[in-house]
């Protein structure tokens, strides 16, 4: 993953793959966000981050395609929000 410099409202990156120990690299389709990624031996990868750090994506084909995953909050847990401004 090569995370690209962007504004604070965007998170972009480029992905590359090698199968010969880094002698040659193949550019993969652009991932949905530029963020840390973890791959497992079966070509499944997880990508976590985004502008607010709240996006989660999975690939099952080595980064060719991505599906966004949503994890529901436990009951009674409210998502983070900015505190109200007090006058």
C-alpha positions in Angstrom: 0.0 0.0 0.0 1.3 3.4 -1.0 -0.7 6.1 0.8 -1.0 9.2 -1.3 -0.9 12.8 0.1 -4.4 14.2 0.1 -6.5 16.7 1.9 -7.9 16.0 5.3 -11.2 15.1 3.6 -9.9 12.3 1.5 -7.9 9.1 2.0 -6.4 7.6 -1.2 -3.7 5.0 -2.0 -2.3 2.7 -4.5 -1.6 -1.0 -4.1 1.1 -3.1 -5.6 1.8 -6.9 -5.5 4.9 -9.0 -6.0 5.3 -12.8 -6.3 9.1 -12.8 -6.7 10.4 -11.3 -3.5 10.1 -7.7 -4.8 12.1 -7.9 -8.1 8.9 -7.0 -10.0 5.8 -5.3 -9.0 2.3 -5.2 -10.5 -0.1 -2.3 -9.8 -3.4 -3.5 -8.5 -6.8 -1.6 -8.9 -6.9 1.4 -6.6 -8.3 0.4 -3.1 -11.3 2.3 -1.7 -9.1 4.1 0.9 -5.4 4.6 1.6 -4.8 3.0 5.0 -3.0 0.2 6.7 -3.8 -3.3 5.3 -3.4 -6.8 6.5 -3.4 -9.8 4.2 -3.7 -13.5 5.1 -2.3 -16.4 3.1 -5.6 -17.1 1.3 -5.7 -13.7 -0.5 -8.1 -12.3 2.1 -7.2 -8.8 3.2 -8.6 -6.2 5.6 -8.3 -2.5 5.1 -9.1 -0.2 8.0 -9.0 3.6 8.2 -10.5 6.4 6.1 -10.7 10.1 6.9 -12.4 9.5 10.3 -10.8 6.1 10.9 -14.1 4.4 10.8 -14.1 2.5 7.5 -13.6 -1.3 7.1 -13.1 -3.1 3.8 -12.4 -6.8 2.9 -11.0 -8.3 -0.2 -11.0 -12.0 -0.9 -9.2 -11.9 -4.2 -5.9 -10.3 -3.3 -7.0 -6.7 -3.7 -8.7 -6.9 -7.0 -12.1 -6.0 -5.5 -13.2 -4.6 -2.2 -16.4 -4.8 -0.1 -17.2 -2.4 2.7 -18.1 -4.0 5.9 -20.3 -2.4 8.6 -20.0 -3.5 12.2 -23.1 -2.4 14.2 -22.4 -0.7 17.5 -23.5 -2.7 20.6 -26.8 -1.7 22.1 -26.6 1.4 24.2 -23.3 2.6 22.7 -23.5 6.0 20.9 -21.1 6.9 18.1 -18.6 9.6 18.8 -19.7 13.1 18.1 -18.3 16.6 18.8 -19.4 18.0 22.1 -21.9 20.8 22.1 -20.6 24.3 22.3 -21.6 26.0 25.6 -22.5 29.6 25.6 
